[in-house]
Amino acid sequence: MSISKLSFFIYEALTNIRRSPVISFITISTIATALLLTGASMLLTMNMENFLEHLKSDSLITVYLKQSAGKHEANALSLRLKNLEDVEDIKVITPEQSLAELFPEGNEHQFSASEISPQDNPLPYCLRIIISSQAQLESILTNLASEPLIDSYTYGKEFFDKIERLSRLISFASIAIASLLALASLFIIYNTIRLTLFMRKEEILIMKLVGATNSFVRGPFITEAFIEGTLAATLAIFLLFVLYGISAEKIQPLIPFFNISMPMQVLVKLAIKMLLMGIMLGVAGSMMSLRDINKFNKATLEGV
């Protein structure tokens, strides 16, 4: 494609946008909203996945020993379990410590009301196992199940499952809404270009009569859709990053143990994806509306 032809396409596309600013604004706004929701969904899903991995990386398995197990047995079991892969640390919790955790300082009246004496403490020894990763979790749990001194153990499986389900639900809902808005964007672009075609049908017919090819006639409309998709994507990226920065600043103090900010390379990749999606939405809508450009022929001109 020559530079002069490209310049003509861009000039005609910008002229079309100026001729119908309201429709162009609606088109750009709809595409931008769809992309904004899609980008927000992707960012939220990535943050939730990172948060879940962060929690799992510092997973805590609480092991409750049988009542018959004493201090010596608890310490011996702790030493054996420390040799397991991915076990980072093990802390032995005595029955007295467990009781003190149930009735922390300031709740002495509850302790008194419970009528529990140190000699009658029903709580067993327990172990708190910190694992470095989830890679060997199943193997660790299998080893725990085979230990005769262990009565039961917990490791927050239900909590992790709930977070994963919530992450999938948010991702699905956001993608569904964004998909509906994307379809609405295609519909608006389709009808906008068809309306422009019929408004300028005499001009198009004259161009074809003097030898303009279908690709030449389509050029300005595809360029217009390309520009609108690019503008919509740029607007969506700007709004997403601004809103994400504000939200991260507000949420970060609530979870200081987890860095909510995403790496720059991840944000750049997301911006590129959103830009390509905006261009694809615009061009796809224009191509759909230009399928029947061959209907503009001499017979159509005679009927005008």
C-alpha positions in Angstrom: 0.0 0.0 0.0 1.4 3.4 -1.0 1.7 6.3 1.4 -0.7 8.4 -0.6 -3.4 5.8 -0.5 -2.9 5.3 3.3 -3.0 9.1 3.8 -6.3 9.2 1.8 -7.8 6.4 4.0 -6.7 8.2 7.2 -8.1 11.5 6.0 -11.5 9.9 5.0 -11.7 8.0 8.3 -11.1 11.1 10.4 -13.6 13.0 8.2 -16.2 10.2 8.9 -15.5 10.5 12.7 -16.0 14.3 12.6 -19.2 13.9 10.6 -20.8 11.6 13.3 -19.2 12.5 16.6 -22.0 11.1 18.8 -22.0 7.7 17.1 -18.2 7.6 17.2 -18.3 8.5 20.9 -20.8 5.7 21.7 -18.7 3.2 19.7 -15.5 4.2 21.4 -17.1 4.2 24.9 -18.7 0.8 24.4 -15.5 -0.8 23.2 -13.5 0.9 26.0 -16.0 -0.3 28.7 -15.8 -3.9 27.4 -11.9 -3.7 27.4 -11.9 -2.1 30.8 -14.0 -4.9 32.3 -11.9 -7.5 30.6 -8.6 -5.9 31.8 -10.0 -5.5 35.4 -11.1 -9.1 35.4 -7.6 -10.3 34.2 -5.9 -8.1 36.9 -8.2 -9.3 39.6 -7.8 -12.9 38.7 -4.0 -12.6 38.5 -3.9 -10.9 41.9 -6.1 -13.5 43.5 -4.0 -16.3 42.0 -0.8 -14.7 43.3 -2.5 -14.1 46.7 -3.5 -17.8 46.8 0.0 -18.9 45.9 1.4 -16.6 48.6 -0.9 -18.2 51.2 0.0 -21.7 50.0 3.7 -20.9 50.0 3.4 -20.2 53.8 1.0 -23.0 54.5 0.5 -24.1 58.0 -0.4 -27.7 58.9 -1.7 -28.1 62.5 -1.2 -31.6 63.7 -3.1 -32.8 66.9 -1.5 -35.7 68.8 -3.3 -38.4 70.7 -4.0 -37.7 74.4 -1.5 -40.4 75.3 1.4 -38.6 73.6 3.7 -36.8 76.0 6.4 -34.2 75.6 9.1 -36.7 74.7 6.9 -38.3 72.0 6.0 -34.9 70.6 9.6 -33.8 70.3 10.6 -37.1 68.7 7.8 -36.9 66.1 8.8 -33.3 65.4 12.4 -34.4 64.7 11.2 -37.1 62.3 8.9 -34.9 60.4 11.6 -32.2 59.9 13.4 -34.5 57.6 10.4 -34.5 55.1 10.9 -32.5 51.9 9.4 -28.9 51.9 9.0 -28.9 55.7 10.5 -25.5 56.6 9.9 -25.5 60.4 7.9 -27.3 63.1 6.8 -25.8 66.4 5.7 -28.0 69.3 2.7 -26.6 71.2 2.1 -27.9 74.7 -1.4 -28.3 76.2 -0.7 -25.4 78.5 0.2 -23.1 75.5 -3.0 -24.2 73.6 -5.1 -23.4 76.7 -3.4 -20.0 77.0 -4.3 -19.3 73.4 -7.9 -20.2 74.0 -8.0 -17.7 76.9 -5.6 -14.9 76.1 -4.6 -12.2 78.5 -7.6 -10.1 79.5 -10.0 -13.0 79.5 -9.1 -14.5 82.8 -12.8 -14.5 83.9 -13.6 -16.9 81.0 -10.8 -19.2 82.1 -12.1 -19.2 85.6 -15.6 -19.8 84.4 -14.5 -22.8 82.4 -13.4 -24.6 85.6 -10.4 -26.1 83.8 -7.3 -26.7 86.0 -3.8 -27.3 84.6 -4.1 -30.9 85.8 -7.4 -31.5 84.0 -6.3 -29.8 80.7 -8.0 -31.9 78.0 -6.0 -30.4 75.1 -3.3 -32.6 73.5 0.2 -31.7 72.3 0.1 -30.4 68.8 2.6 -29.6 66.1 2.5 -26.6 63.8 4.3 -27.4 60.5 5.3 -24.7 58.1 5.9 -25.9 54.6 7.8 -24.0 51.9 5.7 -25.0 49.0 2.7 -27.1 47.9 4.7 -29.4 45.7 5.1 -32.1 48.4 1.9 -31.4 50.3 0.2 -34.7 49.4 3.3 -36.6 50.3 3.5 -34.8 53.7 -0.1 -35.6 54.4 0.4 -39.2 53.5 3.3 -39.4 56.0 1.2 -37.7 58.7 -1.6 -40.2 58.2 0.8 -43.1 58.7 2.0 -41.8 62.1 0.3 -43.7 65.0 0.7 -40.8 67.4 -1.3 -38.4 65.2 -5.0 -38.1 66.0 -5.9 -35.5 63.3 -4.6 -32.6 61.3 -5.9 -29.5 59.4 -4.3 -27.4 56.7 -6.9 -25.0 55.4 -8.0 -26.9 52.4 -11.5 -25.6 52.5 -10.3 -22.0 52.7 -8.1 -22.5 49.7 -10.9 -24.1 47.8 -13.2 -21.2 48.6 -10.7 -18.7 47.3 -10.2 -20.7 44.1 -13.9 -20.9 43.5 -14.3 -17.2 44.1 -11.5 -16.4 41.7 -13.1 -18.6 39.0 -16.5 -17.0 39.6 -15.2 -13.5 39.3 -13.3 -14.4 36.2 -16.3 -16.0 34.6 -18.7 -13.2 35.5 -16.3 -10.5 34.3 -15.6 -12.3 31.0 -19.4 -12.9 30.5 -20.2 -9.2 30.9 -17.2 -8.1 28.8 -18.3 -10.6 26.1 -21.8 -9.0 26.0 -20.3 -5.6 25.7 -17.9 -6.8 23.0 -21.0 -8.1 21.1 -22.7 -4.7 21.6 -19.5 -3.0 20.3 -19.6 -5.2 17.2 -23.3 -4.4 16.7 -22.7 -0.7 17.0 -19.7 -0.6 14.6 -21.6 -2.8 12.2 -24.7 -0.5 12.1 -22.6 2.7 12.1 -20.6 1.7 9.0 -23.7 0.4 7.2 -25.5 3.7 7.9 -22.4 5.6 6.6 -22.4 3.3 3.5 -26.0 4.2 2.7 -25.5 7.9 3.4 -22.6 8.0 1.0 -23.8 5.4 -1.5 -23.8 7.9 -4.4 -20.2 8.8 -3.7 -19.2 5.1 -3.4 -21.0 4.2 -6.6 -19.3 7.0 -8.5 -15.9 5.8 -7.2 -16.7 2.3 -8.4 -17.9 3.6 -11.8 -14.5 5.3 -12.3 -12.6 2.1 -11.4 -12.3 2.0 -7.6 -11.9 -1.5 -6.4 -13.8 -2.9 -3.4 -10.7 -2.9 -1.3 -10.2 0.8 -2.0 -13.8 1.6 -1.0 -13.5 -0.5 2.1 -10.2 1.1 3.1 -11.5 4.3 4.8 -14.1 2.4 6.8 -11.6 -0.2 8.0 -9.2 2.6 8.9 -12.0 4.4 10.8 -12.8 1.2 12.8 -9.0 0.7 13.4 -8.7 4.3 14.8 -11.8 3.9 17.0 -10.6 0.6 18.4 -7.2 2.0 19.1 -8.6 5.1 20.8 -11.0 2.9 22.9 -8.2 0.6 23.9 -5.9 3.5 24.9 -8.7 5.0 27.0 -9.4 1.7 28.6 -5.7 1.1 29.4 -5.4 4.6 30.9 -8.5 4.2 33.1 -7.5 0.7 34.2 -4.1 1.7 35.3 -5.3 4.8 37.1 -8.1 2.9 38.9 -5.7 0.0 39.7 -3.2 2.4 41.2 -5.8 4.0 43.4 -7.3 0.7 44.5 -3.9 -0.8 45.3 -3.0 2.2 47.4 -6.2 1.8 49.4 -6.0 -2.0 49.8 -2.3 -2.5 50.4 -2.4 -1.3 54.1 -5.1 -3.9 54.8 -2.8 -6.8 53.6 0.8 -5.6 54.3 2.1 -9.1 54.1 1.3 -9.3 50.4 2.5 -7.0 47.6 -0.6 -6.2 45.6 1.4 -4.3 42.8 1.9 -6.3 39.6 5.3 -6.3 37.9 5.8 -3.8 35.1 6.3 -6.5 32.4 2.9 -8.0 33.4 1.2 -4.7 33.0 2.9 -4.0 29.7 1.7 -7.4 28.3 -1.8 -6.7 29.6 -1.8 -3.3 27.8 -0.7 -4.9 24.6 -3.4 -7.5 24.8 -6.0 -4.9 25.4 -4.8 -2.8 22.5 -4.9 -5.8 20.1 -8.4 -6.7 21.4 -9.6 -3.1 20.7 -8.2 -3.1 17.2 -9.7 -6.6 16.5 -13.1 -5.5 17.7 -13.1 -2.4 15.5 -11.8 -4.1 12.4 -14.1 -7.2 12.9 -17.2 -5.0 13.1 -16.2 -3.1 10.0 -15.4 -6.2 8.0 -18.8 -7.7 8.9 -20.7 -4.6 7.7 -18.6 -4.4 4.4 -19.4 -7.9 3.2 -22.1 -6.8 0.9 -20.2 -3.9 -0.7 -20.8 -5.5 -4.1 -24.4 -4.5 -3.9 -23.4 -1.0 -4.7 -23.5 -1.2 -8.5 -24.9 0.6 -11.5 -28.4 -0.7 -10.9 -28.3 0.8 -7.4 -27.3 4.1 -8.8 -30.2 4.1 -11.3 -32.6 3.5 -8.5 -31.4 6.5 -6.5 
